[in-house]
Amino acid sequence: MKANFDAEQPAVRSVRDGHTLYIFICVNGQWTEQQYDESQPAQQVWECDYREIVADESKIDLEKVTAAPEKYLDWTDPVEKTDAEKIAELQEKNEMLTQCLMEMSEIVYA
């Protein structure tokens, strides 16, 4: 999303409220002229790619966002798996590991 400001903005600004983290990303900025109304003169504005992220601080690493903010312009909150999905995933891994163990025992004891 593009956003316009009347002053240059830092690439990343953050506010912490308890465990909630508000992150404001402004990258690829440049000064442009913008005319909002034909009866008004054009104004100089700082136009940039912009993103607001509101997330629990355990779900996003602020240091990584600060180091490479452009990578977080399309960030989405990770979806936590349900217990049933976690169990199914673990069962699948268990079956695969059992199969690998059986194949290795055939090679070793053959």
Stockholm file with secondary structure:
# STOCKHOLM 1.0

chainA/1-110         MKANFDAEQPAVRSVRDGHTLYIFICVNGQWTEQQYDESQPAQQVWECDYREIVADESKIDLEKVTAAPEKYLDWTDPVEKTDAEKIAELQEKNEMLTQCLMEMSEIVYA
#=GR chainA/1-110 SS CEEEESSCCCSEEEEEETTEEEEEEEEEEEEEEECSSTTSCCEEEEEEEEEEEEEETTSSCHHHHHHCGGGGTTCCCCCCCCHHHHHHHHHHHHHHHHHHHHHHHHHHHC
#=GC SS_cons         CEEEESSCCCSEEEEEETTEEEEEEEEEEEEEEECSSTTSCCEEEEEEEEEEEEEETTSSCHHHHHHCGGGGTTCCCCCCCCHHHHHHHHHHHHHHHHHHHHHHHHHHHC
//
